[in-house]
Amino acid sequence: MATSHLHIMKQNSPMLKPELDNGKKMIGYWSASLVLILAGSLIPFNAIIANFYGLDTLAHIILYSVLSFVPMVLLADRKTAVLVSIAMTPLGYLFESINVVVTGEPFHALNALANNAGVILGIVVGFVIRLKNHYETEKNHETSKQTPFHKG
């Protein structure tokens, strides 16, 4: 019988700091990022933030970092986590294309590159946290196996 690979990591694991170790909160951050990206794709912001071009690029990097980071730390299966995180890249191109069609603005290659940079950043940070968690769990497991030697 096949098992699902979309298991959320156990709560109260040392995967994240205690204030972030809440799957619902992380899914909320992910959902908020997705809604902000979708809103940005459907609303013509070019007239509003034309003078803040660097801010737009930074927003792309941050939002796509969140979109790729959350699956990396919440999904228990490593392969699934990486694949879901990588899937944010074509999602970025889809939203950029929606932006072109809906708002009539030209395609901005810098935004697409910022999306990809954000995805890579989120994957790297998530991978580092997963790796740290793996070695901490392994270390805790080894110390729990050792029994202290007591002289009576």
C-alpha positions, 0 to 999 in steps of 0.5 A: 500500500502506497503512502502519501509523501505530503506529510507535514513534519511533526510539530514541536520538532527542532526544525524551526525556532519555537515561535515559527514552529507552527504549521498553520502559521507557516501555511498562513505565510505561504498563503499570504505570499501567494495572495500578494503575488496574485494581487500584484499580477492582476493590479497594474502597479506600474504607475504606482511604483515606477519610481520604486523599481528596486522595491518591486524587485525586492518584493519579488525576491521576498515573496518567492523566497517564502513560497519556496521556503515553506514547503522545504521546512514543512513537508517531511519527504525531502524529494517532495519538498524540493519538487514543490519548492522548485515548482514555484519557478514556473508559477512565477512565469505564469504570474508574470504572463498573467500580469502582461495579459491583464495589465497590458504592461510589458514582460519584465525580465528582471522580475522573472529573474527576481522570482527565480532568485527568490525561489533559489534563496528559499530552497537554500535556506530551507535546505540548510534548516533541514540539514541542521535539523537532521544532524540535531535529531541524529545527535539527540538520538545517539545521546539517548541511546547511550546509558550513563555508567553509574557505580553503586 
